[in-house]
Amino acid sequence: CTVGAILNHPMSAAIECKESEDPLPIRYGGPIDIETWRDGSYRDEYYEEDGDDDDDDEVYEGFLDYQNNEVNFEDLAFDDDVNDEVVGFEDDESSFLWIHRSEPLGLKNVGTRLGSSKFWLIKEDEALEHIQAGTLQLHDTMVFSSVSIWEKGAELGQCGGGLREQVDGLHSMEVVEVDDDQMDAVWQLLTKQNVLTKESLDTNIDATIKAWDMMSTDGGEIAQNHDRRTSKVRLATAALKAYLARNLLGDPLNTPVEL
């Protein structure tokens, strides 16, 4: 299978990583949660979560729910206890996926490099340790609650499934080459997004759309010259806003969506 993570959709939750600094927004990476991705159970269409109520009542330490939009950052507890045990990534029990783009740390083998990119997959305890020590900055870090997966198989579509099926078979996605400056600009833009609330919904969506424009094959020139008031663009923006309000903000009725 091909595994990826959607970068540009913060959720209505965050993780407090360092005292006196804003919590790090948790991002929606895709429809597959981390646990079922790691154990492969996302493949089972009959998969059901364990009905143990005790598990449902567990509170992830450092996980902040923003759905009520009533968070006083001064009241947030801070725990500087970091697990120093060195374990393999497969033993990482975190509910989230952490990625950093600190080249100095990456060159010291802090994390696992993702292909030839300048991004590294890092264990949660290791990320928190470096953030608290000041060797990894919050603006160089993203955390995801889930991933996107495209199954591969000879019987799957024209190209055998996977990401290639989306690109060459269905033409629903495109692969673009971007230079380091473009990627840096997109990353900096997205890390300015806020935890998803009613107040941040519009600005987060604006950043989401701008990021797509910046990563397009024309560098966003067509989008910049295109009248965003056209019906198709307005409809697409409204659909995106409705999706985020319904699925990530959990507020389908009280968030107005205008065409």
C-alpha positions as CSV (number, residue, x, y, z in Angstrom):
1,C,0.0,0.0,0.0
2,T,0.9,3.7,-0.3
3,V,0.8,5.7,2.9
4,G,0.6,9.4,3.1
5,A,-0.5,12.2,5.4
6,I,-2.7,15.2,4.6
7,L,-0.8,18.3,6.0
8,N,-3.2,21.1,5.9
9,H,-6.2,20.3,8.2
10,P,-5.7,21.1,11.9
11,M,-8.3,19.5,14.2
12,S,-10.1,20.8,17.2
13,A,-7.4,19.4,19.5
14,A,-3.8,19.9,20.4
15,I,-0.9,18.6,22.4
16,E,0.9,20.7,25.0
17,C,4.6,20.1,24.3
18,K,6.4,22.9,26.2
19,E,5.6,25.2,29.1
20,S,4.8,28.8,28.2
21,E,4.3,27.9,24.5
22,D,1.0,27.3,22.7
23,P,0.0,23.7,22.2
24,L,0.8,22.0,18.9
25,P,-2.3,21.5,16.8
26,I,-3.1,17.9,16.0
27,R,-3.7,17.5,12.2
28,Y,-6.1,15.2,10.3
29,G,-3.8,13.0,8.3
30,G,-6.5,10.9,6.6
31,P,-9.3,8.4,7.3
32,I,-7.2,5.7,8.9
33,D,-6.3,6.1,12.5
34,I,-2.8,5.4,13.6
35,E,-3.5,2.3,15.7
36,T,-5.4,0.5,12.9
37,W,-2.7,1.5,10.4
38,R,0.1,0.0,12.6
39,D,-1.6,-3.3,13.3
40,G,-3.1,-3.6,9.8
41,S,-6.7,-4.0,11.1
42,Y,-7.9,-1.2,8.8
43,R,-8.0,-3.9,6.1
44,D,-10.8,-5.8,8.0
45,E,-14.1,-4.4,7.0
46,Y,-15.6,-6.1,10.0
47,Y,-13.1,-4.4,12.4
48,E,-14.8,-3.1,15.5
49,E,-13.2,-1.2,18.3
50,D,-12.8,-3.0,21.6
51,G,-16.0,-2.4,23.7
52,D,-14.0,-2.0,26.9
53,D,-15.4,1.1,28.6
54,D,-12.2,1.6,30.6
55,D,-10.3,2.2,27.4
56,D,-12.9,4.8,26.3
57,D,-12.5,6.6,29.6
58,E,-8.7,7.0,29.3
59,V,-7.5,10.5,28.9
60,Y,-4.4,10.9,26.7
61,E,-1.9,13.0,28.8
62,G,-1.4,16.3,27.0
63,F,-4.4,15.9,24.7
64,L,-6.6,19.0,24.8
65,D,-10.1,19.1,23.5
66,Y,-11.0,22.5,22.0
67,Q,-14.6,21.8,20.9
68,N,-16.1,24.1,23.5
69,N,-13.7,26.9,22.5
70,E,-13.1,27.6,26.2
71,V,-9.4,27.1,26.8
72,N,-7.3,29.1,29.2
73,F,-3.7,28.4,28.3
74,E,-2.5,29.5,31.7
75,D,-4.5,26.7,33.3
76,L,-2.9,24.0,31.2
77,A,-0.9,21.5,33.2
78,F,2.7,20.8,32.2
79,D,4.4,17.5,32.7
80,D,8.2,17.5,32.0
81,D,8.6,13.8,32.6
82,V,9.9,12.2,29.4
83,N,10.5,8.5,28.9
84,D,14.2,8.1,28.1
85,E,13.9,4.4,27.2
86,V,15.2,3.9,23.6
87,V,12.8,1.7,21.7
88,G,12.2,1.0,18.0
89,F,9.5,3.0,16.2
90,E,7.3,-0.1,16.0
91,D,7.2,-0.1,19.8
92,D,6.0,3.5,20.0
93,E,2.7,3.4,21.7
94,S,1.7,6.9,20.8
95,S,-1.7,7.5,19.3
96,F,-0.2,10.0,16.9
97,L,2.3,10.3,14.1
98,W,5.0,12.9,14.5
99,I,7.1,14.5,11.7
100,H,9.9,17.0,11.9
101,R,11.9,19.0,9.4
102,S,14.9,19.9,11.4
103,E,17.8,19.1,9.1
104,P,20.5,19.4,11.9
105,L,18.6,16.7,13.9
106,G,17.9,14.7,10.8
107,L,21.6,14.5,9.9
108,K,22.2,13.2,13.4
109,N,19.8,10.4,12.7
110,V,17.0,11.8,14.9
111,G,14.1,10.2,13.3
112,T,13.7,8.2,10.1
113,R,14.0,10.1,6.8
114,L,11.0,10.0,4.5
115,G,12.4,9.1,1.2
116,S,14.6,11.8,-0.2
117,S,12.6,14.6,1.4
118,K,13.7,16.9,4.2
119,F,11.1,15.4,6.6
120,W,11.8,12.8,9.3
121,L,9.4,10.5,11.1
122,I,10.1,10.7,14.8
123,K,8.8,8.9,17.9
124,E,6.7,10.9,20.2
125,D,8.8,10.7,23.3
126,E,11.9,11.6,21.3
127,A,10.1,14.6,19.7
128,L,8.9,15.8,23.1
129,E,12.4,15.4,24.6
130,H,14.0,17.6,21.9
131,I,11.2,20.2,22.0
132,Q,11.5,20.6,25.7
133,A,15.3,20.8,25.4
134,G,15.0,23.5,22.7
135,T,16.8,21.5,20.0
136,L,13.5,21.0,18.0
137,Q,11.2,24.0,17.5
138,L,7.4,23.7,17.4
139,H,7.4,25.4,14.0
140,D,9.5,22.5,12.7
141,T,7.1,19.8,14.0
142,M,3.7,18.5,12.9
143,V,1.6,15.8,14.6
144,F,-1.2,13.8,13.0
145,S,-4.0,11.7,14.3
146,S,-4.4,9.5,11.2
147,V,-3.0,8.7,7.7
148,S,-4.2,8.1,4.2
149,I,-3.7,4.7,2.6
150,W,-4.1,3.5,-1.0
151,E,-4.1,-0.2,-1.2
152,K,-2.2,-2.0,-4.0
153,G,-3.2,-5.1,-5.8
154,A,-3.2,-6.5,-9.4
155,E,-7.0,-6.5,-9.4
156,L,-7.3,-2.9,-8.2
157,G,-8.0,-0.6,-11.2
158,Q,-6.0,0.0,-14.3
159,C,-2.7,0.6,-12.5
160,G,-2.8,-1.9,-9.6
161,G,-4.1,0.5,-7.0
162,G,-1.8,2.6,-4.8
163,L,-1.1,6.2,-5.4
164,R,-0.4,5.6,-9.1
165,E,-4.0,4.5,-9.6
166,Q,-5.1,7.9,-8.2
167,V,-2.7,9.8,-10.5
168,D,-2.6,7.8,-13.7
169,G,-5.8,5.8,-13.5
170,L,-8.4,8.1,-12.0
171,H,-6.6,11.4,-12.6
172,S,-7.9,12.5,-9.2
173,M,-4.4,13.6,-8.0
174,E,-1.2,14.9,-9.5
175,V,2.4,14.6,-8.6
176,V,4.3,17.8,-8.7
177,E,8.0,18.6,-8.2
178,V,8.7,21.5,-5.9
179,D,11.9,23.0,-4.8
180,D,13.1,23.5,-1.2
181,D,12.0,27.2,-1.2
182,Q,8.4,26.2,-2.2
183,M,8.2,23.5,0.4
184,D,9.6,25.8,3.1
185,A,7.0,28.4,2.1
186,V,4.1,25.9,2.3
187,W,5.3,24.5,5.6
188,Q,5.7,28.0,7.2
189,L,2.2,28.8,6.0
190,L,0.6,25.7,7.4
191,T,2.4,25.9,10.8
192,K,0.7,29.3,11.2
193,Q,-2.7,27.6,11.2
194,N,-4.5,27.4,14.5
195,V,-6.3,24.7,16.5
196,L,-9.7,24.4,14.7
197,T,-12.4,26.5,16.3
198,K,-15.4,28.4,14.9
199,E,-13.2,31.5,15.0
200,S,-10.2,29.9,13.2
201,L,-12.2,27.9,10.6
202,D,-12.1,30.6,7.8
203,T,-8.5,31.5,8.2
204,N,-7.4,27.9,8.4
205,I,-9.4,27.2,5.1
206,D,-7.7,30.2,3.5
207,A,-4.3,28.8,4.4
208,T,-5.4,25.3,3.1
209,I,-6.4,26.7,-0.3
210,K,-3.3,28.9,-0.5
211,A,-1.1,25.9,0.2
212,W,-2.7,23.9,-2.6
213,D,-2.2,26.9,-4.9
214,M,1.5,27.2,-4.0
215,M,2.1,23.5,-4.6
216,S,0.3,23.4,-8.0
217,T,2.3,22.9,-11.2
218,D,2.0,26.6,-12.2
219,G,3.1,27.8,-8.8
220,G,-0.3,29.2,-8.1
221,E,-0.2,31.8,-10.9
222,I,-3.4,30.6,-12.4
223,A,-5.2,30.6,-9.1
224,Q,-3.9,34.1,-8.3
225,N,-5.3,35.4,-11.5
226,H,-8.5,33.4,-11.3
227,D,-11.6,35.1,-10.0
228,R,-12.3,33.3,-6.8
229,R,-15.9,34.5,-6.9
230,T,-16.8,32.1,-9.7
231,S,-19.5,29.6,-8.9
232,K,-17.3,26.5,-9.2
233,V,-14.6,28.0,-6.8
234,R,-17.2,29.2,-4.4
235,L,-18.9,25.8,-4.4
236,A,-15.6,24.0,-3.8
237,T,-14.7,26.3,-0.9
238,A,-18.2,25.9,0.6
239,A,-18.0,22.1,0.3
240,L,-14.5,22.2,2.0
241,K,-15.8,24.4,4.8
242,A,-18.9,22.2,5.3
243,Y,-16.7,19.1,5.4
244,L,-14.3,20.6,8.0
245,A,-17.1,21.9,10.1
246,R,-19.0,18.6,10.1
247,N,-16.1,16.1,10.4
248,L,-13.3,18.0,12.2
249,L,-15.1,20.7,14.2
250,G,-18.1,18.6,15.0
251,D,-20.5,21.5,14.5
252,P,-22.6,20.8,11.4
253,L,-25.6,23.0,12.2
254,N,-24.3,26.2,13.8
255,T,-21.5,27.1,11.3
256,P,-22.9,29.0,8.4
257,V,-21.7,28.1,4.9
258,E,-22.3,30.6,2.2
259,L,-22.2,30.1,-1.5
